[in-house]
Amino acid sequence: MLQVSGLKVAYGGIHAVKGISFEVLQGELVSLIGANGAGKTTTLKAITGLQAPADGHIQFMGRSIDGQGPWDLVRQGLVMVPEGRGTFTRMTIRENLLMGAYVRDDNEIESDIEAVFERFPRLKERRDQLAGTMSGGEQQMLAMGRALMARPKVLLLDEPSMGLSPIMVDKIFEVIADVHGRGTTVLLVEQNASRALGLADRGYVMDSGEITMSGPAKTLLDDPRVRAAYLGE
């Protein structure tokens, strides 16, 4: 579904991503873990057309998407929930969900909104509330619901648990597992290595702009180097 080859991204003279390669197969949940500043968010921005790569190639569903804008990629089914949620704070919950369906012209948008409300009952209760007045956890739910409104073929999640309470983290990971369980391919970028690898099929470890380890998620979770670096053991 997604293949990244030799990706390099630079900000001026700073090389944030240094020629990484990885892939996400259809139906997989793949976790990309690493410390803050490892280059994970920059990688997602390059994949989704928000940051121009310095070198490398990206394929989505077997076709090159090099140079395409994020609006083109959303239409094709490559959808990201950004770090920091990125909700439209002066719009209501319902209006935010409608924005998620902006690229669609079918007659099932209302039923999909109801499906989001079933998954996140708290959003249904506050459907006419401005997004900017909600808690961080509620805005994360909204950001995920908005992404699902685009009917993604591959869903990219950038630090979905950041800054949330333990209870809300449990809810977010429950939803990720449910979305994946219903057939959506997922690339999860997450600092919480234990939770991310516990959910994933495979994982990649990123450090200082490079992928340093990869393999089945359980193997990485049991690796002493991963446990020492990311699980505090």
N, C-alpha and C positions, 0 to 999 in steps of 0.2 A: 504493500500500500504506500509506503514511504521509504525512499532510499536517499541517503545523504552521502555524498562522496567527496572527500578532500575539501571540506568546507573551511574557508578561512574568512574571518571578519576582523576588521581593524577600525579603531577609532583614532584617526590621526596616526601617531606613531605607536599606539598601544595595540598589540595583537591580542585581541580578546578570545578568538577561537583560532586554533592553530592546525588546520588541516584534518579535521575529524571525519570519520565515516561510521555510519550505523544504519540500521534498517528496522522497520516496523512491519511485520507481516499481518495479513488480513486476520482480524479477530483477536489479535494479541492485545495485552496491556503491557506496555514496556515502560519501565521507570528509568529516568535519567537523574541520577543523584550526584551530589557534590556540595562542597561548602559554598558559602556566600562568596560571589566573585569568581566562581569557577568558569563562568561563560555559558551557563545553562539558559538563562533568559535571552541572551544574545543569540544563541542557537535557534530558539523558537522564533525570535523576531526575523531572523534570516529565512527560516522555512516559510513563514507566513507573509513574506514580502514587505515587512515593516523596516527591515534593515538590509541594505545592499551588501552582498558578500564581496570580498576582495578576490576570491577564487573558489573553485569547486562547483559541484552540480547537485541539483535536487530533483528527484523524480517523484511524482505522485501518481499512483495507479498506472505505473509503467510509462508515463509521459513526462518530459522535461517541463518544469515550471519555472525555470530560470528567468528572472526579470519580470515575472508577472506580479501585479499588484494584489493587495489583500482582498479587494472587492472581487477580483476574478477568482481567487482561490476559494472564497466562501461560496461562490456559486457552484464550484466544482465539488464542494463537500469537505474542504480543509478548514476547520474552524477552531479558534483558540479562545480560551478563557484567560485573559491576561493577568499577570501579577498586579495586585492592587485593585482587582475587580473591574474597574473602568465602567461602572454603571453611569447612566445619564441621570445625574443627581436631581435635576429640576423636572424630570419626567416621572410619572407614576410608575408603579410596578407593571401595570398592564401595558403602558406605552413602551416601557423598556422591552417587554416580551415581543411586542409588535415590531420593534426595531430589529430584533433577532430574525424575524421573518421577512425583512425588507426585500430580500432577493427572490422571494417566492411569489408566485401568482396563482397558486392552486386554491381550492375551496376547503382545505382542511386546516387552515390556520387557527380558527376558533377551537376546534377539537384538540389541537396540539397545546393551545393555551390551557385548556382544562386539564390536559394530561400533566402539564407542569404544575398546576395547582394541586393535583392529586399527589404528586411527588413531594411538593413543598406546601403543606396546608397553611403554614404561616403566611406565605405570599398571598394565598387566596383571601385570607382574613383581611389583608391590608392592600388589596389590589388597587385601590385609588389613592394610596399614600405615596408621597414623593420619595423616591429612592434614597435621596440624600439624608432623610430623617431616620433611616433604619440603622440598626447595629451592623458591625462589620460582618458578623456571621450571616445575617439576613441578606446583606448585599452580595455575599459570596453565593448564597443560594440563588439570588436573582441573576447573577452573572452566569451561573451554570445553566439556569433555565433559559436565559436568552440565547446562549450558544446552542442548546438543544432545539430551539425553535428553527434554527437553520438546517436541521436534519443532517448533522455531520456524518460523513463517512469515516473521517478520522478526527477525533476530538483531542486537542492539545490543551493540557492544563498546566498553568505556570504557578507553582507554589500555592495551591488552593487552601492549605491549612495555615498559612502564615498569619500570625496575630490573632488566632481564634482560641476560644476557650476549649478545654478538653472535651466537653460535651458536644460542642459544635464541630470539632475535628472528627469525632466519631460519626456524626451525621453526614458530613461531607464525604468521608471515605465510604460510608454505607451507600451513598448515592453513586459514587464512582464505580463501586462494585456492581451496583444494579444496572447502570448504563452499559458497562462492559458485558455484563451477563445477558443483556438483551441484544448483543451482537455488534455494538459499536467498537471500532478499533480505537485504542487510547494510547497517547504518549503523555506520560505524567512526569513533570519536572517537580522535584520535591526535596526539601532539606531534611524532612523527617524520614530518614533512610529506613528505619524499622517498619513504619507503616507502609511506605511506598513499596519496598521489596516484599513485604508480607502479602501485598495485593497483586503483584505483577507476575507475569509469566517469565519475562527476562529483564535484565537490567544492564545499564552502562554506568560506570563511575567516571565522573569528569573532574579533572583537577588542573587548574591553571591553563585552561583553554584546550586541554588534551583529554582524550579518553584513555584512561589508564588501566581499566579492567572491564570485562564484560562476561556475561554468561547467564545461566538460569538464575532466576531471582533467589531461589532457596540456597544455591551454592554461594552466591555473593553474601547472602544474609549470614551464612555460617563461616565465612572467610574471616580469619583473625585480623587481617589488615583492614577490612571494612569495619569490623566491630570496634577495632581500636581507634580508627580515624573518625567514624561517624556515629558510633553507638556508645562512645565513652567507656569502652571496656579495655 
